[in-house]
Amino acid sequence: MVIHRQLSLFLVATQFLTRLPVPALRGFETSWLTQSARYFPLVGVLVGAINVGVWWLAGHWFPGTVSVGLMMGASLLVTGAFHEDGFADTCDGFGGGTTPERTLAIMKDSRVGAYGAIGIAMMLGLKWVTLVAIPPAAFPILVIGAQMMSRWCSIGLIWGLRYVRADEDSKAKPLADSLSGVDWLLSGLIGAAAFVPTFLLRDLAANRATIAALTAAALGAALAALLAAAYFKRRIGGYTGDCLGAVQQLTELIFLLVALAVL
């Protein structure tokens, strides 16, 4: 019974964060979405594994630059550009808003403005060239690690900040009900446990640089999330669903940049 319940929560998390087909869930309750947050990093591992699979297959026919581009396109299809949309809205809101009320109003507007368009173009472009520059031997581990760590950093905002659209309809609203520090730490442990098998992809014991890159990248992503959280709190008093997507994208990119710098 316990295993079935946890599997259901994982499927809820998968359905929330991706467009992957999942079986129909009987007896679904809104509270399941809050509880499913513990599996968000695990969904990141799943998305990362799919990305690596596309990159590996494409590499049989195309050069590295094209393979990475195809991988990024597949990732957008798998997630429905869920996080990228939040990143663009956050760029628009914080770029064009001068007061908390105006910032939130801009973020709620479905249209993409100049700040959002420039921000998403810069972010995707920088991610593309960074991924191309990562050595192939370390590529699978770093891609999966970035997907896992970025989702863990993202849900840290749910635990640490106040949701500022609690009275409005939003896809992220059920997540704002509660997320304890224990659940947040548990989510990281679950994601890390699922990430461990990727070490089998290469002999890390013989490559200290890759271990150092993973460690530094994780610390860099965590620091970026803390700075983003402080900025959101100062500007709007908390976070929105768009902020969660923005932090996921930001920390994923920082993770990859720091890892590349170390390597």
Disulfide bonds with the S-S distance in Angstrom:
none
